[in-house]
Amino acid sequence: MSDQGRHCEELVADCRIRAVTDLFIHIWDPVVLVALRAGPCRRRELRVAIGGMSDKVLTESLRRLGACGLVARRAFAQAPPRVEYALTPLGQSLVDGPMEALGNWITEHGEELQDA
């Protein structure tokens, strides 16, 4: 078996591929990651930037992304309470690396994909 084939088997065996693909099962998670690319945001700012997303779905997405170590939540001790969300270094590397490459691929081949 080739080195590439062995590498793929190792990835499947320890579920790293599943862990990554799970990020894209939830439609809104990649959208939230891209929205946070510009910098820290409050919930309301995120909802406006994204559009069409319910508060419940945003909460679920932020919790999921936080549990994966991709988004950090920062609460400020002030009245009224203020919370901001930002990409972690891990989240930034995902957005700037594979997600940007996927976006470029979609831009280049999206019409071919739809036509097929």
C-alpha positions in Angstrom: 0.0 0.0 0.0 1.3 3.5 -0.8 2.3 5.9 1.9 -0.8 8.1 1.0 -3.1 5.1 1.4 -1.6 4.3 4.9 -2.0 7.9 5.9 -5.7 7.9 4.9 -6.3 4.7 6.9 -4.6 6.3 10.0 -6.9 9.3 9.7 -10.0 7.3 9.5 -8.9 4.9 12.2 -8.5 7.6 14.8 -11.5 9.7 13.6 -9.6 12.9 12.8 -11.4 13.1 9.4 -14.8 12.7 11.2 -13.9 15.4 13.7 -13.2 17.8 10.9 -16.1 16.9 8.7 -18.5 17.2 11.7 -17.6 21.0 11.6 -19.3 21.2 8.2 -22.3 19.0 9.0 -23.9 22.0 10.8 -24.7 24.5 8.0 -24.2 27.6 10.1 -20.9 26.7 11.8 -18.7 27.6 8.8 -20.7 30.8 8.3 -20.1 31.8 11.9 -16.4 31.1 11.6 -16.1 33.3 8.5 -18.2 36.1 10.1 -15.7 36.1 13.0 -12.7 36.4 10.6 -13.0 40.2 10.8 -12.4 40.2 14.5 -14.3 39.9 17.8 -18.1 40.4 17.6 -21.0 40.5 20.0 -24.0 38.2 19.3 -26.1 41.0 17.8 -23.3 42.0 15.4 -22.9 38.3 14.4 -26.6 37.9 13.6 -26.6 41.1 11.6 -23.5 40.1 9.7 -24.8 36.6 8.9 -28.5 37.3 8.4 -31.3 34.7 8.4 -30.0 32.9 11.5 -32.2 32.5 14.6 -30.8 33.3 18.1 -31.2 29.7 19.1 -29.2 28.4 16.2 -26.5 31.0 16.8 -26.2 30.0 20.5 -25.9 26.3 19.5 -23.3 27.1 16.9 -21.2 29.3 19.2 -21.3 26.6 21.9 -20.3 23.8 19.5 -17.5 25.9 18.0 -16.3 26.8 21.5 -16.3 23.2 22.6 -14.1 22.4 19.6 -11.7 25.1 20.6 -12.3 27.2 17.5 -14.2 30.2 19.1 -13.5 31.9 22.4 -16.1 33.6 24.5 -15.1 36.6 26.5 -17.4 38.1 29.1 -16.8 41.7 30.4 -17.7 42.5 34.0 -19.8 45.6 33.4 -23.4 46.7 33.4 -25.1 45.8 31.1 -23.2 42.6 30.7 -21.2 42.4 27.5 -19.9 39.2 25.8 -17.7 39.0 22.7 -16.8 36.0 20.5 -13.6 35.7 18.6 -11.7 33.0 16.7 -9.0 31.2 18.6 -5.6 30.7 16.9 -6.9 27.2 16.0 -10.1 28.7 14.5 -8.1 31.4 12.6 -5.9 28.7 11.1 -8.9 26.8 9.9 -10.5 29.9 8.4 -7.3 31.1 6.8 -6.2 27.7 5.6 -8.6 25.0 4.5 -11.7 27.1 4.5 -10.1 29.7 2.3 -8.8 27.1 -0.1 -12.3 25.5 -0.2 -13.8 28.9 -1.0 -11.3 29.5 -3.8 -12.1 26.0 -5.2 -15.8 26.8 -5.0 -15.3 30.1 -6.8 -13.4 28.4 -9.5 -15.5 25.3 -10.0 -18.9 26.1 -8.4 -20.7 26.4 -11.8 -19.3 23.1 -13.0 -20.4 21.5 -9.8 -24.0 22.9 -10.2 -24.1 21.9 -13.8 -23.2 18.3 -13.1 
